[in-house]
Amino acid sequence: MIGFSSVARARWANAGRITACTLGAYGLTALVTAALSRLLVRLGMDAVEAVTGVTLASFALFAVIAMSAFHARSPARAWVIMILLALPPTLLLALSE
């Protein structure tokens, strides 16, 4: 079996973190933004105000998620955390239709 050198392992780990940081954070942020917008509209907030407010907050949320991807011990752990965090907004969106 061919083993990876420590440099190759580090590069693959960075590639996994960068993918989690960009694609994973974007997907999770979009999912949370949609779910919170729907929730606020259902709670009686005006639709335009709800979408605008949650969209403004989503910029900070994206930054936090992206930083947490690099803070995780491994890229796999970052992905698992993102998937677990995506479950509640997914259920909220599925049940709100």
Secondary structure by P-SEA (a helix, b strand, c coil): cccccaaaaaaaaaaaaaaaacaaaaaaaaaaaaaaaaaaaaacccaaaaaaaaaaaaaaaaaaaaaaaaacccaaaaaaaaaaaaaaaaaaaaaac
